[in-house]
Amino acid sequence: MTAPISPQSLRRIARLCSLRSKRWERCYTIVKLRSDPVYAAVAQELTGSSLPVLDIGCGIGLLAFYLREVGYTPEISGFDYDRHKIACAQSMVARSDYRGLSFTTGDARHGLPETTGHVVILDILQFFTPDEQSVLLARAASRVAPGGRLIIRTCLRDDSRRFRITVAGDWLAKLTFWMKAPPVCYPDRALFESVLGAAGLRVRLAPLWGATPFNNHLIVAERA
Ligand SMILES: C[S@@+](CC[C@H](N)C(=O)[O-])C[C@H]1O[C@@H](n2cnc3c(N)ncnc32)[C@H](O)[C@@H]1O
C-alpha cells in the first residue's frame, strides 16, 4: 500500500479550503484524508501510469488533490451533480499550484464525459437503483483505455454489522445535508463480475476497511 499522505501535503490541501466560509470543508478534508484508506489504495493502483483519470462523483475533489500530492501528474477530471461541491473543488484549484485538474457539474445517471483512461467511482453506487448501477458501470467500463483501470470503492450488501453501520452513516450524511440523497440500494459482488466481465474487464475485489467500521470494498477492473 502507498504510504499515507505526509503531514505537509495534508496541510497544503487543507489550506486550500481555509477561507472562513469553508471551515466545515477544511475539517472534513483533514479527517477524511487522515482516516480513509481509499485515497492511498487508488494511488497505488495508478502508480506508474500516464493515463488521465475521470473521477465520477468526485465531491470536493479530494482524490485529485491527493494524487497530485503523491506525484501523479496526468490530467484528472472530476464530475459531480452537487454544484456546491464542484464550486468548492474549483475554488480550491484556483487557490492552488496544481495543474491539469478540472471539475464539472453533471449527473452520472444521464451520461459521462467523453474521456478514456482510468475511471474512479468512490462511494456513489448506493445512490443508484440496480438498473442505474448496471448502466453506470457499463458506461464507466467503456471509458477505460487499454492498460487502464476502473477503480470502485463501495459498501457491499450483506448481513454483517459493518453493513448496518455503513447504512446508518449514509443516512446520517443525508440528514446533515452533506449528501443530497439518501442511499437507495447497495450492490452485491455479482453485479461487478457480470457487468464488468461482460465489458471485457478482468475484475478483482477485496475488503478495504482500514481502521473504519464500514463494509467497504475495493473493486478493480482492468482492461488488458
Ligand atoms: C460519499 S460522496 C464521495 C465523494 C468522493 N467520491 C470521495 O470519495 O471523496 C458521494 C458523492 O457522489 C455524488 N453523487 C451522488 N449521486 C450522483 C450522481 N447521480 N451524479 C454525480 N454525482 C453524484 C455526491 O454529490 C457526492 O459528492
The ligand as an ORCA input file, in Angstrom:
! r2SCAN-3c Opt
* xyz 0 1
  C     -19.939      9.852     -0.386
  S     -19.556     11.129     -1.525
  C     -17.988     10.621     -2.147
  C     -17.157     11.770     -2.659
  C     -15.831     11.384     -3.307
  N     -16.012     10.344     -4.312
  C     -14.813     10.949     -2.263
  O     -14.710      9.749     -2.005
  O     -14.108     11.795     -1.691
  C     -20.640     10.725     -2.889
  C     -20.602     11.763     -3.986
  O     -21.362     11.281     -5.094
  C     -22.077     12.376     -5.638
  N     -23.196     11.839     -6.426
  C     -24.254     11.130     -5.975
  N     -25.084     10.836     -6.982
  C     -24.544     11.366     -8.108
  C     -24.942     11.407     -9.478
  N     -26.091     10.856     -9.878
  N     -24.131     12.027    -10.382
  C     -22.973     12.610     -9.966
  N     -22.557     12.628     -8.688
  C     -23.327     12.004     -7.756
  C     -22.478     13.187     -4.422
  O     -22.819     14.520     -4.729
  C     -21.217     13.082     -3.559
  O     -20.308     14.124     -3.815
*
